[in-house]
Amino acid sequence: MQTRPPAQYEQLAARVRAHCLRMTHRGKSGHVGSMLSMADLLAVLYSSILRVDPKQPDWPDRDRFILSKGHGGGAVYATLAELGFFPKDWLNTYYLDNGKLSGHISHHVPGVEFSTGSLGHGLPVAVGMALAARHAGKQHRIFCLMSDGDCNEGSTWEAMMFAAHHKFDNLIVVVDYNRVQALGKMEDVIEMEPFARKVEDFGWAVRTIDGHNCGQIEKTLSEVPFASNKPSWVLARTVKGKGVSWMENTVSCHYGSVNDEQLAKALKDLGANS
Ligand SMILES: Cc1ncc(C[n+]2csc(CCOP(=O)(O)OP(=O)(O)O)c2C)c(N)n1
C-alpha cells in the first residue's frame, strides 16, 4: 500500500466533486449531494487502498469494489476516469441519451464490478464474492461502500449475519453515514443509532471515523481486517453535499440538480474553475 499526503487525496476529491457538479448539471440529473458526500472516501480507496489496475480492469486478483448506493455512481465514474480506467470525456455523456455512463452505476463501464440502484443489494453481492474468494483460495479483498439508506434494508442485515457467521475477514464495508436520505433525515425515516453497537452485536469489527478526514480514512483502511475472523465495518461520518456550502446537510441536494448560476457558485465554493 502506498501512503500519500492528505493534500493529494483532497485534491483528487475536489476534482471528483467538480466533475460530479458538471455531470449532473449537463445531464439535468439529481443525486449530486450523494456524490459529494463520498468523494473523500473514494479518493483514498482508489489512490491507496484498492489493489486495482486501470490498465487491466479485469485482472483476476484485483480487489473487488461494490458501490451499493448505486444512485451515487457518478462519483465512482469520476474517480475511475481520474485514475485512467477510461477517457475523461466519457464523463460529458453522463445521464444523456446514448451516453456511455448511465445514472445508476453500471458494470458495462470499465472498473465497475456490479450494477446497483435498488438499495440493499450491494452487501449481499459482496458477501457472495467473499465466499467465492474463499472457495477459490484467493487473497483479494471485497470492499462495499454503502449508504445509511442501504442499512435500512432487511437484505443488508441478512448478509451481515451470513458474513459474520462465516468469519469473512476478506470483507470490508464502508458506510457513507451522512444521515440524510431521499425525502428526509434519518431520524425521521428509520433511526439506526446506536449504529456501531448494532453492527458489533452482529459480529463485525467496527471503527467510526470522520469520512472527510483523508489521513484518518487512509490509516483506518490500511488496518483492515480490524480483527481476524471478523468482517470489518467502517462507519464514516460524512456530510451530504460536502464542499458546497448551501447544499451541505440538506434533503434538497438529493434529487435537486444545479442550474447554470448554481453550477458557477458551487464550483467557486470548491475552488474549481467553471
Ligand atoms: C429499495 C429502494 N427503495 C427506494 C429507493 C429510492 N431511493 C433512492 S436513493 C434513496 C435514499 C437515499 O439516501 P441514502 O441511501 O442514505 O443515500 P445517500 O444518497 O444519502 O448517501 C432512496 C430511498 C431505492 N433506490 N431503492
The ligand as an SDF file (V2000), in Angstrom:
LIG
                    3D

 26 27  0  0  0  0  0  0  0  0999 V2000
  -35.0960   -0.4240   -2.4930 C   0  0  0  0  0  0  0  0  0  0  0  0
  -35.0930    1.0440   -2.8260 C   0  0  0  0  0  0  0  0  0  0  0  0
  -36.0580    1.8370   -2.3100 N   0  0  0  0  0  0  0  0  0  0  0  0
  -36.0800    3.1580   -2.6200 C   0  0  0  0  0  0  0  0  0  0  0  0
  -35.1570    3.6900   -3.4580 C   0  0  0  0  0  0  0  0  0  0  0  0
  -35.2120    5.1600   -3.8270 C   0  0  0  0  0  0  0  0  0  0  0  0
  -34.0980    5.8680   -3.2240 N   0  0  0  0  0  0  0  0  0  0  0  0
  -33.0430    6.2630   -3.9610 C   0  0  0  0  0  0  0  0  0  0  0  0
  -31.8310    6.9150   -3.0330 S   0  0  0  0  0  0  0  0  0  0  0  0
  -32.7330    6.7190   -1.6230 C   0  0  0  0  0  0  0  0  0  0  0  0
  -32.1980    7.0840   -0.2580 C   0  0  0  0  0  0  0  0  0  0  0  0
  -31.0080    7.9810   -0.2840 C   0  0  0  0  0  0  0  0  0  0  0  0
  -30.3910    8.0220    0.9790 O   0  0  0  0  0  0  0  0  0  0  0  0
  -29.1920    7.0760    1.2940 P   0  0  0  0  0  0  0  0  0  0  0  0
  -29.5000    5.7120    0.8140 O   0  0  0  0  0  0  0  0  0  0  0  0
  -28.8630    7.2180    2.7280 O   0  0  0  0  0  0  0  0  0  0  0  0
  -28.0200    7.5920    0.3640 O   0  0  0  0  0  0  0  0  0  0  0  0
  -27.2080    8.9520    0.3230 P   0  0  0  0  0  0  0  0  0  0  0  0
  -27.5130    9.4960   -1.0150 O   0  0  0  0  0  0  0  0  0  0  0  0
  -27.6840    9.8340    1.4420 O   0  0  0  0  0  0  0  0  0  0  0  0
  -25.8000    8.5810    0.5100 O   0  0  0  0  0  0  0  0  0  0  0  0
  -33.9610    6.1510   -1.8940 C   0  0  0  0  0  0  0  0  0  0  0  0
  -34.9860    5.8570   -0.8630 C   0  0  0  0  0  0  0  0  0  0  0  0
  -34.1570    2.8230   -3.9820 C   0  0  0  0  0  0  0  0  0  0  0  0
  -33.1810    3.2690   -4.7930 N   0  0  0  0  0  0  0  0  0  0  0  0
  -34.1490    1.5080   -3.6540 N   0  0  0  0  0  0  0  0  0  0  0  0
  1  2  1  0
  2  3  1  0
  2 26  2  0
  3  4  2  0
  4  5  1  0
  5  6  1  0
  5 24  2  0
  6  7  1  0
  7  8  2  0
  7 22  1  0
  8  9  1  0
  9 10  1  0
 10 11  1  0
 10 22  2  0
 11 12  1  0
 12 13  1  0
 13 14  1  0
 14 15  2  0
 14 16  1  0
 14 17  1  0
 17 18  1  0
 18 19  2  0
 18 20  1  0
 18 21  1  0
 22 23  1  0
 24 25  1  0
 24 26  1  0
M  CHG  1   7   1
M  END
$$$$
